[in-house]
Amino acid sequence: MTWIFLSIIIGCLVSLLITPLFIKFQKNKKIGERIRVDGPKSHSTKMGTPTMGGVIFVLSSLAAFAIVTLIKYYRHEVYSIEGIFAVSVLLLCSLIGFIDDYMALKKQRSLGLRWWVKISLLAIVCLYFILFSRYILHASTYIGMPFTNIKLELGNWYYIIVVLIIISTTNAVNLTDGLDGLAAGTSSIVLGVFCLIAFLEWSVLDVSYGIDIAVISGGTLAACVGFLWWNTAPAEIFMGDTGAFGVGGLIAAIAIILKQELLLVIIGGLFVIETLSVIIQILWFKIFKRRVFKMAPIHHHFELLGWPETKIIIRFWLVSALFAGVGFFIYYLKFID
């Protein structure tokens, strides 16, 4: 437990203290976010807000994990490949987001990489994940069924689920990143639950790498909270795709490594709702030429209904916490006789 607390302290402090320096740097260089012309009109006031804040909390979580891992190895000479693997996925996905953010700033538009380029790059990350899991970690290819002890062996079909989880989770977090602090707060809640799960896997079920997964979960959770100090409405900086893709990739990797693939759908329930709102909007319009929501993702729908931004954010955080709590309860049932 000490290692998790140490990671949380380091991640939060580094993120909290460095973010204002990054904000000042971008303002001096006149670097700022471009706002979508088809978005809510109220967002026009956010034009020019410093962006790519994900760089800070990704580096903060990396620093927390690296420091804790080095100290732990120095004292006990133990480490896990799984923890390092999860961090590598965080870095690769955040790199994709960084390229997207950089292209958007360079071309002075709200969109950077084309959607098919993003998917192609994520597909490469998925291939890396599959090959590493199969040939280095020799990971199992079963899906654990909630409420039961059933383990459904899928063989090579399992890797299709891996691809779906990584691509859908990274994009789901990115879609949620539309209001000040919404994605950072929701991600913190989800990572907090996975931190608890990883700790229980290590302390109760003797899963050796559980402690390292808890450390990176806790460090990233704290880094998001430190960043959230500056990202709450009205935001002084946005996380950008750098942060959204990075934290989305990490959440996906942690869920897969911990064999909680199905529970991710519940724990990250708000991300699912945000994604479904976009899918429903697109399909409904294509079929019936009408919109279900005033705008998608769904948080913009409530904006156009007249809800204040802070009310939407706090209520969505509450919904996220409810989903995460239910997901953790379902997980915890395995410890109840």
N, C-alpha and C positions, 0 to 999 in steps of 0.2 A: 504493500500500500504506500510505503514511503516513496518508492520510485514514481508512482502515479502522481502523488502530490507535488513532488519536485518538478516533474514535467509540466504540470499545470501552472505552477508558480513561474517557471522560466518562460513558458509560452505566452502567458498573459503579460508579464512585465516587458518582454522584448517587443511584443506587438503594440502594447499601450504606449511605450516610450518612443518607438521608432516611427510609428505612423505619422505623428505631427511633423516630423522632419521630412518625410516623404511628401506630405501635403505642401509644405513650404517650398520644397524643390520644384514640384510641378507648377505651383503658382508663379514662381520666379521664371520658369521656362515657358509660361503660358500654355501649359498642357492641360487639356480638359475634355470632358465627355461630350460627344455629339449626341443629341437627343433625336429619337425617331420622329419623323414628321407625321407618321400615322398614329402616334401614341396620344395619350390624354393631353389636352392643351395645357393643363396645370403643370406639366413637366417641363415646359419651356423655360421656367425660372431656374431649372437645374443645369442649363447649358453652361459648359465651361468648368463644371465641378471636377476636381482631380479624380482620376480613375486608376485602374490597375492596382488597387489596394490589396488585391489578392497576393501580390508579390510579397508584401510585408508579412501577412499571417502564414503564408506557405513557408517562408524563410524562418519565421518564428517557431513554427511547429517542427521544422527540420532541426533548428538549433536545440530545442527542448529534447527531441528524441536523441540527437547525437550526443549531447552532454550526459544525459542520463545513461545511455547505453555504454559510453566510455567509462563512466564512474562504476557502473555495475560490472563491467568486464574487468576493470582494474581490481575490484574488491572480491569478485566471485568467479571470474573467468568464465562467464556464461553469456551467451547471446543467442538470438534466433534468426534464421534466414527469413522466416515469415515476416518478422517486423521490418526488416530491411526491404523486403519485397513490397510490402504495403507502402512504404515511403517512396519507393521507386515509381509506383503507379501514381501516387500523388504528384510527384515531380513531372512525370511524362504528360499527365493530363493538364496540369497547370501550364506546361510549356505550350501545348496546343492553344489554350486560352490566351496565353501571352502573345503568341503570333497573331491571333485574331484581333486582340486589342491593339497591338502595334500597327497592324495593317489599317485598322479603322482610324487611328490617329494620323497615320501617314497620309491616308487618302482623304482625311477630313470628312468622314461620313460615319453614320451610326453603325453600319455593318462592315465587318472586316472580311474574313474568309467566306467564300461561298459555302452553302450548306453541305454540298457534296464533298468539298475538300475537308471540312471538319469531320464528316462521317468516315472518310477515307483514312484520316489520321487516327481517329479513334479505333478504326478497324485494325490498324497496325499495333496499337496498344493492346487490343484484345488478343491478337496473335501472340504478342510477347507474353501476355498473362497466361494464355493456354500452354504455351511451350514451357514456360518456367514452372507452372503448376505441375505439369505432367512429368517433365524430365528432371527437374531439380527438387521440387518438394514432394513428388510422387503422391500428390493429393488425391483423395477419394473422389469418386464421381457419382455419389449418391445424393439424394435430396431427403432431408429429414422432414417428416410430416408432423406439423404442430398437433398437440393434444394426444399424440400417440408415440410409441417407440419404434414405429415403422420407418425403415430407411429404404427408399426406393432407388435401386441401382439403375442408372441410366446409361452407363458406358460412355461411348463417345458422343452420344446425344446430349450429354450433360453440358458440353462446351457451347452448344447453341444457347443454353440458358445463361452461361457466363457472358457471352457476347451481348445478349439482350439486357442483362443487368447493368453492364458497364456503360453501354451506349445510352440506355434509357435514364439511368441515374444521373449521369453527367449532364444530359440535356434537361432533365427535370429540375435540377438545382439551378441551371442557367435560366430556365423559364421563370422560376420563382424569384429570381433576382430582378424584380421590377419596381420594388418600393424600398425606401431607405431602411435598411436593417432587417428586411424580411428574410432574405436568404441566410444571412449570417446568424440570426437568431434561431431560425428553424434548424439549420445545420448543427448549431451548438446543442440543441435539444436531442437531436438524433444521435450525435456523437457521444453525448453523455450517457445515453442508454447503452450504446455499444461498448462504452468504456466499462460500465457495470457488468455487462454480459461477459466481456473478455476477462475481467477480474474473477468472476465466479468460475469461468472455465478453468482458470489457472489455479485458484485457491481451493476449489471444491472437487473439480473433475480431473485435476492434475494434468491439464493441457499445458505443456511446457512453454509454448510460445504465447500463451494468453496474456502474460504480464507485459510483453513487448507490444502487443496489439492494444492493450489498455493504456500503455504509455503514449503511443502515438495518437490514440483517440483523445486522451486527456490533454495532451499538448496542443493538438489542433483545436479542440474545443475551447481551451483557454485563449489560444491565439485569436480565434473568432470573437470571443468575448472582449478581448483587449481592443480588437479592431472595431467592434460594435460601439465602443465608447465614442468613436469619431464618425461612425456610420449611421447612427440613429438620426431620425428626422428632426430638423433638416440636415441631411448628410453633408459632411465636409469632404468626404471621399467615397467613391464607389469601389466595390471589389472587382468589378469587371469580369470578363470571361476567364481571366487568369485565376481568380479565386473560385468562381462558380464551377469551372471544369475540374480544378484541382481538388476541391473538397468533395465534389460529386464522385470523382474517380476513387478517392480514398474511402468514402462511405461504401461504394460498391465493392471495393477490394476487401474491406473489413468484413462485410456481410458474407462474402464468398469464403474467405479464409476461415471464419468462425462457423461455417456451415449453417448460416441463418438466412439462406436465400429467400425463403418464403416469408419469413418474419419481416424482412426488409420492406415488403409491400405494406405491412401494417405500421411498423415503426416510422417509416417515412411516408405515412399516409397523406400528409399535406402535399408532398411532392407529386404523389399519384393524382390527387385531385387537380392540381395545377396542370399537369400534363393531359389528363383526360378532358379538361375544359377546352384545351386547344384542339385536340383530336375531334371532339364532338362538334366544335364550331366549324372546323374545316369540312368534315364529312357532311354535316347538315346543310351547309351552304352549297356544297357541290351537288347534293341531291335535290334539295328543295328551294335553293336560291334564297334562303332566309337564314337569319342568325338566331342562335339560341341565347347567346349573351350579347350585351352591348359591345363588349370587347373581350378578347381573350389574350393572355391567361385570365383566370377568373378574378384575380385581385383588381384588374382594371375595370371589370364589370361593376364592382362595388364602388370604385372611384366615380364612375359615371352615374351611379345612383345617388351620388352626393355624400357618401361617407367620407369623413376626414381621413387622411392618410394614416395618422397615428392609430385611429380606431381600427382600421383594417389590419394593420400590422399586429397590434396587440391581440386582437381576436384570432388572427391566423396563428399566432404563437400559441395561444390557448388550445386551439384545435390540434396543432402539431403536438403539444404536450399530452393531450388526451390520447391521440393515436400512439405516441411513443410509450405512454404508460400502459395502455392495453397490450401493446406488443411485448413489453417487458414482463407483464403479468403472465402472458401465455408462455413465455420462455421459462419463467420461474416455476410454473406448474410441474416441471420435471423433477423439482426438488421436494415436492409435497407428496407424501405417501398416501 
